[in-house]
Amino acid sequence: MATRVQKRRGSPSDHTSFTSGAVGEVTVEMPTARGSGSSQAYAALYVHHGDGAVGDRIASETEMKNTTRTVVDEQKFLAIVKGFRPIDDDGSTANPDILPSRWEYEWQEISLSGGDQDVTQTATLTVANGSTGGTESKNIILPTDIYGNTVSINWSQLNSWSDPDQYKYDRANEYPSIVDQLDDIYHNGIDGWKETIKAVKDKYPKE
């Protein structure tokens, strides 16, 4: 019969206080209850250095895989809005498109965190409401890094950002319809049509 080898062993709490391991000694951490499924506990090895400190814990492959999967499943993502533009009118016939009802946003992921608690922080901004002349308060999420520290944002740079393709949207909104352009060509020829298109291009130049 093969020889059976048993190493010194103890519970997880035993190992966190065991500091008398010899140089190169290996001990076995045994869970007090193995459990199963999401509550399963795993055995591990400790390698000691004989320096009066707790040894190095070496987890099993299964524990590492399950721990990594749990952290990834619990990641939370934060983002900042880098730009926006209206994508439909506001329904007003007197002053169309002054207050659009829907917007398209450009955003950038800036933070992720793991665990069962968010690390986000919030702040309240008070902004002027141009349509009523009053003010309105809005809560916003402050971006944080993976350690929960608030990330500094260059608000001047953020507020001064402009969409480099804005001229395209402006031109598209002001160009005559295809039917009107064909009618323009019929009555004024290609040169007349070019003048119509050029006026819009000149009004919204490519920056």
Secondary structure, DSSP 8 states (H G I E B T S, - for coil): --------EE-HHHHHH-----TT-EEEE--S----GGG----EEEE--SSSS--EEEE-HHHHHHHHHHHHHT-EEEEEEEEEEE-S--S-SSSTTSS-S-EEEEEEEEEEE-SSS---EEEEEEEE-TTTSSEEEEEEEE-B-TTS-B----HHHHHT---TTHHHHHHHHHS--HHHHHHHHHHHHHHHHHHHHHHHHHHS---
